[in-house]
Amino acid sequence: MTFKYSVTLPISGGNKLSRFKDWAEQHVPAVRYSLPPQTPIKTETMTVRLASLEERQHLLQAFARSSQM
């Protein structure tokens, strides 16, 4: 599967990948995404790769509605 689109989200602290996966399961379960293999604790953003432009919009709308991650 090709993930042509990306979005960079503000997320700080440890366990970014597992926290994003938990959030995505609750808020955007139908969105297909790819995460980096790891992220440094010191970074305050994370780039998520997405399969389509519609899924990118859906994820951004869900993220705007949700202030938790």
N, CA, C and O atoms as CSV, one atom per row, in Angstrom:
chain,resi,resn,atom,element,x,y,z
A,1,MET,N,N,0.841,-1.165,0.000
A,1,MET,CA,C,0.000,0.000,0.000
A,1,MET,C,C,0.894,1.239,0.000
A,1,MET,O,O,1.921,1.275,0.679
A,2,THR,N,N,0.502,2.229,-0.751
A,2,THR,CA,C,1.264,3.466,-0.850
A,2,THR,C,C,0.616,4.541,0.010
A,2,THR,O,O,-0.593,4.759,-0.060
A,3,PHE,N,N,1.415,5.198,0.806
A,3,PHE,CA,C,0.949,6.293,1.649
A,3,PHE,C,C,1.522,7.584,1.083
A,3,PHE,O,O,2.625,7.996,1.442
A,4,LYS,N,N,0.761,8.218,0.193
A,4,LYS,CA,C,1.238,9.388,-0.545
A,4,LYS,C,C,1.092,10.692,0.225
A,4,LYS,O,O,1.780,11.666,-0.080
A,5,TYR,N,N,0.225,10.727,1.201
A,5,TYR,CA,C,-0.096,11.972,1.892
A,5,TYR,C,C,0.426,11.918,3.322
A,5,TYR,O,O,0.581,10.841,3.898
A,6,SER,N,N,0.691,13.077,3.882
A,6,SER,CA,C,1.171,13.107,5.252
A,6,SER,C,C,0.583,14.290,5.991
A,6,SER,O,O,0.102,15.252,5.393
A,7,VAL,N,N,0.636,14.193,7.296
A,7,VAL,CA,C,0.223,15.280,8.173
A,7,VAL,C,C,1.158,15.243,9.384
A,7,VAL,O,O,1.478,14.174,9.905
A,8,THR,N,N,1.582,16.410,9.814
A,8,THR,CA,C,2.438,16.514,10.996
A,8,THR,C,C,1.581,17.026,12.143
A,8,THR,O,O,0.992,18.104,12.072
A,9,LEU,N,N,1.527,16.225,13.201
A,9,LEU,CA,C,0.677,16.548,14.334
A,9,LEU,C,C,1.514,16.958,15.540
A,9,LEU,O,O,2.608,16.432,15.743
A,10,PRO,N,N,1.010,17.888,16.338
A,10,PRO,CA,C,1.719,18.237,17.568
A,10,PRO,C,C,1.467,17.162,18.627
A,10,PRO,O,O,0.323,16.910,19.006
A,11,ILE,N,N,2.521,16.545,19.090
A,11,ILE,CA,C,2.420,15.530,20.134
A,11,ILE,C,C,3.763,15.477,20.848
A,11,ILE,O,O,4.804,15.299,20.217
A,12,SER,N,N,3.732,15.632,22.148
A,12,SER,CA,C,4.983,15.653,22.892
A,12,SER,C,C,4.971,14.568,23.953
A,12,SER,O,O,3.933,13.977,24.252
A,13,GLY,N,N,6.139,14.320,24.514
A,13,GLY,CA,C,6.261,13.315,25.558
A,13,GLY,C,C,6.627,11.957,25.004
A,13,GLY,O,O,6.913,11.805,23.816
A,14,GLY,N,N,6.612,10.993,25.869
A,14,GLY,CA,C,6.974,9.625,25.492
A,14,GLY,C,C,5.785,8.849,24.962
A,14,GLY,O,O,4.641,9.294,25.053
A,15,ASN,N,N,6.067,7.706,24.419
A,15,ASN,CA,C,5.053,6.771,23.909
A,15,ASN,C,C,4.134,7.390,22.863
A,15,ASN,O,O,2.933,7.120,22.851
A,16,LYS,N,N,4.690,8.211,21.995
A,16,LYS,CA,C,3.892,8.881,20.964
A,16,LYS,C,C,3.175,7.883,20.060
A,16,LYS,O,O,1.998,8.057,19.741
A,17,LEU,N,N,3.884,6.849,19.653
A,17,LEU,CA,C,3.303,5.887,18.714
A,17,LEU,C,C,2.112,5.158,19.329
A,17,LEU,O,O,1.054,5.060,18.708
A,18,SER,N,N,2.278,4.657,20.526
A,18,SER,CA,C,1.171,3.920,21.151
A,18,SER,C,C,0.018,4.854,21.505
A,18,SER,O,O,-1.142,4.455,21.403
A,19,ARG,N,N,0.306,6.079,21.917
A,19,ARG,CA,C,-0.770,7.031,22.207
A,19,ARG,C,C,-1.531,7.392,20.937
A,19,ARG,O,O,-2.756,7.512,20.963
A,20,PHE,N,N,-0.813,7.567,19.819
A,20,PHE,CA,C,-1.506,7.864,18.558
A,20,PHE,C,C,-2.365,6.676,18.135
A,20,PHE,O,O,-3.511,6.860,17.726
A,21,LYS,N,N,-1.830,5.474,18.226
A,21,LYS,CA,C,-2.603,4.284,17.833
A,21,LYS,C,C,-3.888,4.172,18.646
A,21,LYS,O,O,-4.951,3.883,18.097
A,22,ASP,N,N,-3.789,4.404,19.964
A,22,ASP,CA,C,-4.987,4.352,20.817
A,22,ASP,C,C,-5.993,5.425,20.412
A,22,ASP,O,O,-7.191,5.157,20.319
A,23,TRP,N,N,-5.501,6.646,20.171
A,23,TRP,CA,C,-6.371,7.742,19.768
A,23,TRP,C,C,-7.035,7.422,18.421
A,23,TRP,O,O,-8.236,7.632,18.253
A,24,ALA,N,N,-6.258,6.920,17.475
A,24,ALA,CA,C,-6.780,6.614,16.146
A,24,ALA,C,C,-7.850,5.520,16.200
A,24,ALA,O,O,-8.846,5.599,15.482
A,25,GLU,N,N,-7.658,4.516,17.033
A,25,GLU,CA,C,-8.663,3.458,17.172
A,25,GLU,C,C,-9.990,4.016,17.653
A,25,GLU,O,O,-11.050,3.557,17.228
A,26,GLN,N,N,-9.938,5.002,18.535
A,26,GLN,CA,C,-11.165,5.584,19.088
A,26,GLN,C,C,-11.814,6.595,18.154
A,26,GLN,O,O,-13.040,6.652,18.065
A,27,HIS,N,N,-11.007,7.397,17.451
A,27,HIS,CA,C,-11.543,8.532,16.704
A,27,HIS,C,C,-11.606,8.345,15.183
A,27,HIS,O,O,-12.495,8.896,14.533
A,28,VAL,N,N,-10.699,7.597,14.624
A,28,VAL,CA,C,-10.661,7.411,13.160
A,28,VAL,C,C,-10.314,5.954,12.818
A,28,VAL,O,O,-9.287,5.700,12.188
A,29,PRO,N,N,-11.150,5.007,13.222
A,29,PRO,CA,C,-10.800,3.594,13.013
A,29,PRO,C,C,-10.710,3.181,11.541
A,29,PRO,O,O,-10.042,2.196,11.227
A,30,ALA,N,N,-11.355,3.898,10.647
A,30,ALA,CA,C,-11.346,3.509,9.227
A,30,ALA,C,C,-10.165,4.095,8.454
A,30,ALA,O,O,-9.939,3.723,7.303
A,31,VAL,N,N,-9.421,4.990,9.062
A,31,VAL,CA,C,-8.309,5.645,8.364
A,31,VAL,C,C,-7.096,4.717,8.327
A,31,VAL,O,O,-6.679,4.156,9.340
A,32,ARG,N,N,-6.547,4.577,7.115
A,32,ARG,CA,C,-5.328,3.776,6.934
A,32,ARG,C,C,-4.131,4.710,7.059
A,32,ARG,O,O,-4.062,5.727,6.370
A,33,TYR,N,N,-3.193,4.371,7.933
A,33,TYR,CA,C,-2.040,5.234,8.160
A,33,TYR,C,C,-0.779,4.405,8.367
A,33,TYR,O,O,-0.828,3.198,8.605
A,34,SER,N,N,0.344,5.095,8.269
A,34,SER,CA,C,1.646,4.491,8.518
A,34,SER,C,C,2.416,5.422,9.451
A,34,SER,O,O,2.479,6.631,9.232
A,35,LEU,N,N,2.995,4.840,10.485
A,35,LEU,CA,C,3.762,5.618,11.452
A,35,LEU,C,C,5.246,5.344,11.292
A,35,LEU,O,O,5.632,4.300,10.765
A,36,PRO,N,N,6.085,6.274,11.742
A,36,PRO,CA,C,7.521,6.004,11.706
A,36,PRO,C,C,7.854,4.863,12.675
A,36,PRO,O,O,7.090,4.606,13.606
A,37,PRO,N,N,8.974,4.183,12.470
A,37,PRO,CA,C,9.322,3.068,13.360
A,37,PRO,C,C,9.546,3.515,14.804
A,37,PRO,O,O,9.279,2.763,15.741
A,38,GLN,N,N,10.032,4.730,14.975
A,38,GLN,CA,C,10.220,5.277,16.320
A,38,GLN,C,C,10.284,6.797,16.235
A,38,GLN,O,O,10.523,7.366,15.170
A,39,THR,N,N,10.066,7.443,17.380
A,39,THR,CA,C,10.176,8.902,17.440
A,39,THR,C,C,10.956,9.272,18.692
A,39,THR,O,O,10.738,8.679,19.749
A,40,PRO,N,N,11.857,10.236,18.594
A,40,PRO,CA,C,12.604,10.669,19.780
A,40,PRO,C,C,11.671,11.316,20.804
A,40,PRO,O,O,10.705,11.984,20.435
A,41,ILE,N,N,11.959,11.119,22.068
A,41,ILE,CA,C,11.130,11.685,23.134
A,41,ILE,C,C,11.140,13.209,23.078
A,41,ILE,O,O,10.132,13.846,23.382
A,42,LYS,N,N,12.261,13.795,22.694
A,42,LYS,CA,C,12.399,15.253,22.723
A,42,LYS,C,C,11.590,15.966,21.640
A,42,LYS,O,O,11.315,17.158,21.775
A,43,THR,N,N,11.209,15.278,20.586
A,43,THR,CA,C,10.447,15.950,19.527
A,43,THR,C,C,9.044,16.275,20.018
A,43,THR,O,O,8.508,15.597,20.895
A,44,GLU,N,N,8.462,17.309,19.449
A,44,GLU,CA,C,7.116,17.715,19.836
A,44,GLU,C,C,6.119,17.587,18.700
A,44,GLU,O,O,4.996,18.084,18.794
A,45,THR,N,N,6.527,16.919,17.618
A,45,THR,CA,C,5.634,16.649,16.493
A,45,THR,C,C,5.870,15.231,15.995
A,45,THR,O,O,6.886,14.609,16.305
A,46,MET,N,N,4.926,14.739,15.228
A,46,MET,CA,C,5.069,13.418,14.623
A,46,MET,C,C,4.372,13.448,13.265
A,46,MET,O,O,3.259,13.960,13.143
A,47,THR,N,N,5.021,12.904,12.260
A,47,THR,CA,C,4.448,12.854,10.918
A,47,THR,C,C,3.767,11.509,10.710
A,47,THR,O,O,4.352,10.450,10.936
A,48,VAL,N,N,2.531,11.583,10.279
A,48,VAL,CA,C,1.723,10.395,10.004
A,48,VAL,C,C,1.497,10.349,8.504
A,48,VAL,O,O,1.081,11.343,7.910
A,49,ARG,N,N,1.764,9.217,7.889
A,49,ARG,CA,C,1.542,9.033,6.454
A,49,ARG,C,C,0.154,8.437,6.257
A,49,ARG,O,O,-0.274,7.556,7.003
A,50,LEU,N,N,-0.552,8.945,5.218
A,50,LEU,CA,C,-1.923,8.522,4.961
A,50,LEU,C,C,-2.096,8.089,3.513
A,50,LEU,O,O,-1.368,8.540,2.629
A,51,ALA,N,N,-3.061,7.214,3.280
A,51,ALA,CA,C,-3.256,6.621,1.957
A,51,ALA,C,C,-3.993,7.538,0.982
A,51,ALA,O,O,-3.783,7.447,-0.228
A,52,SER,N,N,-4.850,8.417,1.494
A,52,SER,CA,C,-5.611,9.266,0.574
A,52,SER,C,C,-5.813,10.654,1.164
A,52,SER,O,O,-5.676,10.868,2.368
A,53,LEU,N,N,-6.138,11.576,0.292
A,53,LEU,CA,C,-6.399,12.946,0.711
A,53,LEU,C,C,-7.656,13.018,1.581
A,53,LEU,O,O,-7.714,13.815,2.517
A,54,GLU,N,N,-8.650,12.202,1.284
A,54,GLU,CA,C,-9.879,12.170,2.081
A,54,GLU,C,C,-9.594,11.694,3.498
A,54,GLU,O,O,-10.150,12.227,4.458
A,55,GLU,N,N,-8.727,10.690,3.633
A,55,GLU,CA,C,-8.371,10.199,4.969
A,55,GLU,C,C,-7.589,11.254,5.742
A,55,GLU,O,O,-7.723,11.365,6.960
A,56,ARG,N,N,-6.770,12.030,5.029
A,56,ARG,CA,C,-6.026,13.112,5.676
A,56,ARG,C,C,-7.010,14.142,6.239
A,56,ARG,O,O,-6.864,14.585,7.379
A,57,GLN,N,N,-8.008,14.520,5.441
A,57,GLN,CA,C,-9.017,15.469,5.897
A,57,GLN,C,C,-9.794,14.924,7.088
A,57,GLN,O,O,-10.057,15.643,8.052
A,58,HIS,N,N,-10.157,13.659,7.013
A,58,HIS,CA,C,-10.911,13.023,8.094
A,58,HIS,C,C,-10.088,13.029,9.385
A,58,HIS,O,O,-10.617,13.340,10.452
A,59,LEU,N,N,-8.821,12.694,9.297
A,59,LEU,CA,C,-7.954,12.682,10.474
A,59,LEU,C,C,-7.796,14.090,11.045
A,59,LEU,O,O,-7.861,14.272,12.261
A,60,LEU,N,N,-7.590,15.082,10.187
A,60,LEU,CA,C,-7.436,16.459,10.663
A,60,LEU,C,C,-8.716,16.965,11.338
A,60,LEU,O,O,-8.644,17.665,12.349
A,61,GLN,N,N,-9.870,16.623,10.797
A,61,GLN,CA,C,-11.137,17.038,11.405
A,61,GLN,C,C,-11.320,16.373,12.769
A,61,GLN,O,O,-11.743,17.022,13.725
A,62,ALA,N,N,-11.007,15.097,12.856
A,62,ALA,CA,C,-11.126,14.393,14.135
A,62,ALA,C,C,-10.134,14.952,15.145
A,62,ALA,O,O,-10.461,15.089,16.324
A,63,PHE,N,N,-8.931,15.276,14.695
A,63,PHE,CA,C,-7.931,15.834,15.599
A,63,PHE,C,C,-8.365,17.205,16.113
A,63,PHE,O,O,-8.150,17.523,17.283
A,64,ALA,N,N,-8.965,18.006,15.261
A,64,ALA,CA,C,-9.451,19.329,15.675
A,64,ALA,C,C,-10.556,19.222,16.714
A,64,ALA,O,O,-10.631,20.041,17.630
A,65,ARG,N,N,-11.417,18.212,16.576
A,65,ARG,CA,C,-12.498,18.007,17.537
A,65,ARG,C,C,-11.990,17.465,18.867
A,65,ARG,O,O,-12.592,17.698,19.915
A,66,SER,N,N,-10.887,16.748,18.812
A,66,SER,CA,C,-10.345,16.107,20.004
A,66,SER,C,C,-9.108,16.860,20.471
A,66,SER,O,O,-8.201,17.132,19.684
A,67,SER,N,N,-9.078,17.186,21.727
A,67,SER,CA,C,-7.889,17.880,22.250
A,67,SER,C,C,-6.990,16.927,23.027
A,67,SER,O,O,-6.041,17.370,23.675
A,68,GLN,N,N,-7.268,15.635,22.974
A,68,GLN,CA,C,-6.484,14.653,23.717
A,68,GLN,C,C,-5.602,13.841,22.794
A,68,GLN,O,O,-6.054,13.313,21.778
A,69,MET,N,N,-4.352,13.750,23.159
A,69,MET,CA,C,-3.432,12.793,22.545
A,69,MET,C,C,-2.132,12.868,23.274
A,69,MET,O,O,-1.192,12.149,22.936
